[in-house]
Amino acid sequence: ACNDPSELSLILSKLEQIKASYPKPVSMADLIVLGGCAAIEKASSSSSSSSSSSSIQVPFTPGRTDATQNNTDIKSFAVLEPKNDAFRNIKGTSTHELVDRAHFLSLSAPEMTVLIGGLRVLGANVSSSSNVGVLTDRVGVLTNDFFVNLMDCTDN
């Protein structure tokens, strides 16, 4: 959604509704993180069999609720806004940008690889490349299909 304004506006409006109905003060940043946690839990539960309870539980700790938009110097944060997102398969992004973004996140090479594989099977590509590099028939389910199919050396 970060590179798709129409998708982002739908998500943000839903989060605003949740924020308005939440019984305690909660920041939009916390709701975005909580949404990510819920998405990972849902994707992992979709991949586990019905007899198994091996779904992932993602811990969530809320952050600051005192930082408001009025208290934020927007210009100072503009440099942090991504112009391209190499993790989501956007055309025009380079390997350098991918490694650079991974470095900002303090990811090791194996962690970056797992992140990319996870994003692909979850279908987190930008809409213009929605099926590029997905390597699964079960998009939206957190599986290791990306790696299995990437390493498959058979002619299919």
C-alpha positions as CSV (number, residue, x, y, z in Angstrom):
1,A,0.0,0.0,0.0
2,C,2.9,2.4,0.6
3,N,3.4,2.9,-3.2
4,D,-0.2,2.7,-4.2
5,P,-2.1,5.8,-3.1
6,S,-5.6,4.4,-3.8
7,E,-4.9,1.3,-1.7
8,L,-3.2,3.4,1.0
9,S,-6.2,5.7,1.3
10,L,-8.5,2.8,1.8
11,I,-6.3,1.3,4.5
12,L,-5.8,4.7,6.3
13,S,-9.5,5.4,6.4
14,K,-10.2,2.0,8.0
15,L,-7.4,2.6,10.5
16,E,-9.0,6.1,11.3
17,Q,-12.3,4.3,12.0
18,I,-10.5,1.9,14.4
19,K,-8.7,4.7,16.1
20,A,-11.9,6.6,16.6
21,S,-13.6,3.6,18.2
22,Y,-10.6,2.5,20.3
23,P,-11.3,3.0,24.0
24,K,-7.8,4.3,24.8
25,P,-5.6,6.8,23.0
26,V,-3.7,5.1,20.3
27,S,-1.4,6.5,17.6
28,M,-1.8,5.8,13.9
29,A,1.8,4.4,13.9
30,D,0.7,1.8,16.5
31,L,-2.3,0.9,14.5
32,I,-0.2,0.4,11.4
33,V,2.2,-1.8,13.3
34,L,-0.7,-3.7,14.9
35,G,-2.2,-4.2,11.5
36,G,1.1,-5.7,10.3
37,C,1.2,-8.0,13.3
38,A,-2.4,-9.2,12.6
39,A,-1.6,-9.7,8.9
40,I,1.4,-11.9,9.7
41,E,-0.7,-13.9,12.2
42,K,-3.5,-14.4,9.7
43,A,-1.1,-15.4,6.9
44,S,0.7,-17.9,9.2
45,S,-2.6,-19.4,10.4
46,S,-3.7,-19.8,6.8
47,S,-0.6,-21.9,6.1
48,S,-0.9,-24.2,9.1
49,S,-3.2,-27.3,8.8
50,S,-6.5,-27.3,10.7
51,S,-5.2,-29.9,13.1
52,S,-2.1,-28.0,13.9
53,S,-1.9,-24.9,16.1
54,S,1.5,-23.8,14.9
55,S,0.4,-20.3,13.8
56,I,2.7,-17.5,14.7
57,Q,1.9,-15.2,17.6
58,V,3.4,-11.7,16.9
59,P,3.9,-9.7,20.1
60,F,2.8,-6.1,20.1
61,T,3.8,-3.3,22.4
62,P,2.2,0.1,21.8
63,G,4.5,3.1,21.6
64,R,4.0,6.8,22.1
65,T,0.5,8.3,22.0
66,D,1.7,11.8,22.8
67,A,3.3,12.5,19.5
68,T,0.7,14.2,17.3
69,Q,0.8,15.5,13.7
70,N,0.9,19.1,15.1
71,N,4.0,18.2,17.2
72,T,5.9,16.7,14.2
73,D,8.3,18.6,12.0
74,I,7.1,17.1,8.7
75,K,10.0,18.5,6.7
76,S,12.6,16.8,8.8
77,F,11.0,13.4,8.2
78,A,10.7,13.9,4.5
79,V,14.1,12.5,3.9
80,L,13.0,9.2,5.5
81,E,10.1,8.8,3.0
82,P,10.9,6.0,0.5
83,K,10.8,7.0,-3.1
84,N,11.1,3.4,-4.3
85,D,10.6,0.2,-2.5
86,A,12.9,-2.6,-3.7
87,F,11.3,-5.1,-1.4
88,R,8.0,-4.8,-3.3
89,N,9.4,-5.4,-6.8
90,I,9.1,-1.8,-8.1
91,K,10.6,-1.3,-11.5
92,G,13.6,1.0,-11.5
93,T,14.9,0.0,-8.1
94,S,18.4,-1.4,-8.0
95,T,20.1,-4.1,-6.0
96,H,22.0,-1.2,-4.3
97,E,18.7,0.3,-3.1
98,L,17.5,-3.1,-1.8
99,V,20.7,-3.7,0.2
100,D,20.7,-0.1,1.4
101,R,17.1,-0.4,2.7
102,A,18.0,-3.7,4.3
103,H,20.9,-2.0,6.0
104,F,18.6,0.8,7.3
105,L,16.5,-2.0,8.9
106,S,19.6,-3.7,10.3
107,L,18.9,-6.8,8.4
108,S,21.5,-9.5,7.8
109,A,21.7,-11.0,4.3
110,P,19.7,-14.1,5.4
111,E,17.0,-11.9,7.1
112,M,16.7,-9.8,3.9
113,T,16.3,-12.9,1.9
114,V,13.6,-14.3,4.2
115,L,11.8,-10.9,4.1
116,I,11.8,-10.8,0.3
117,G,10.5,-14.4,0.1
118,G,7.8,-13.7,2.7
119,L,6.7,-10.6,0.9
120,R,6.5,-12.4,-2.4
121,V,4.3,-15.3,-1.2
122,L,2.1,-12.9,0.7
123,G,1.6,-11.0,-2.6
124,A,3.1,-7.7,-1.3
125,N,4.3,-6.7,-4.7
126,V,3.4,-3.3,-6.1
127,S,0.2,-3.7,-8.3
128,S,2.0,-3.2,-11.6
129,S,4.1,-6.3,-10.9
130,S,1.6,-8.3,-8.9
131,N,2.7,-11.7,-10.3
132,V,6.4,-11.0,-10.9
133,G,8.6,-13.2,-8.7
134,V,5.8,-14.5,-6.5
135,L,6.7,-18.2,-7.1
136,T,3.6,-19.7,-5.4
137,D,0.1,-20.7,-6.3
138,R,-1.0,-19.9,-2.8
139,V,-0.6,-16.1,-2.7
140,G,-1.4,-14.6,0.7
141,V,-0.4,-17.7,2.7
142,L,2.9,-17.6,4.6
143,T,4.8,-20.6,3.2
144,N,8.2,-21.5,2.0
145,D,7.0,-21.9,-1.6
146,F,9.1,-19.0,-2.8
147,F,12.3,-20.7,-1.8
148,V,11.2,-24.2,-2.8
149,N,10.3,-23.0,-6.3
150,L,13.3,-20.8,-6.5
151,M,15.6,-23.7,-5.8
152,D,13.7,-26.2,-8.0
153,C,15.9,-27.3,-10.8
154,T,13.4,-29.4,-12.7
155,D,11.9,-28.4,-16.1
156,N,8.3,-27.4,-15.3
